Amino acid sequence: MTIFTLKMVAFLSMVIDHTGVVFNLSSWFRVVGRLAFPLFVFMLAEGFWHTKNRVQFLTRLFVFAVISEPIFDMAFAGAATLWQVNFFARTNIFYTFFLGGLAITLWEKLKEYHDGSQMGNALACVVVAPCAVIANELGSDYGAYGVIFVFCMYLLRHLPKPVTLVGMLGFSLYQFDWVIDWALQHGVDTLAAHHWGFFVAVMVAVVIVAFYNGRRGPSWKWFFYVAYPAHLAVLVVIRML
């Protein structure tokens, strides 16, 4: 599979997920949506690995974070007008991706400054902490967990593919720690079928990445940036009608 194929799978999964949330549909819409985040994180790590200009990459993420926030608030945060939009609370996924990318960029710069020494690498890892804290303060999608996932996925990118996939699976499953806590407290038999579906969905995402062939495929770069606020706008308009 190419990056383009991964993007299409992630995008369609996200649209199904958001459709379920906006219109309060079956929980199975959310199950399908669980494929999206691990795939997007993997592709973001790949993007930072291959990009020739990280400043431009970060700038695009930041710009679309700001552009997407008004419609994101209307879709999920109850904003009825532009005056009710809050750019510093309950923020969209581009905030998380921007902060994860910022952590990666700062880490690489510190590594260069310390000439790749072990102490330098250890000190460089500290940069992820403030980025994760900021994500939590902004209430971005997936918060600190999302930033750390992006950062660690980039680190895992340097390792053999089986190790990368295992790491991806571990981080993906961690988001459902609340399901595990519930099962431990109330019993596995109390879990709904869609709870099991969450685990299956992220496993499917990892399997899909296992077939990634390292090729880019068709670019459509701007489509996937614009499609995020655009699909939310369509859902909001339909809901209003």
Buried (B, 14 or more C-beta within 10 A) or exposed (E): BBBBBBBBBBBBBBBBBBBBBBEEEEEEBBBBBBBBBBBBBBBBBBBBEEEEEBEEBBEBBBEBBBBBBBBBBBBBBEBEEEEEBBEEEBBBBBBBBBBBBBBBBBBBEBBEEBEEEEEBBEBBBEBBEBBBBBBBEBBBBBBBBBBBBBBBBBBBBEEEEEEBBEBBBEBBBEBBEEBBEBBEEEEEEEBEEBBEBBBEBBBBBBEBBEEBEEEEBEEBEEEBBEBBBEBBBBBBEEEEE
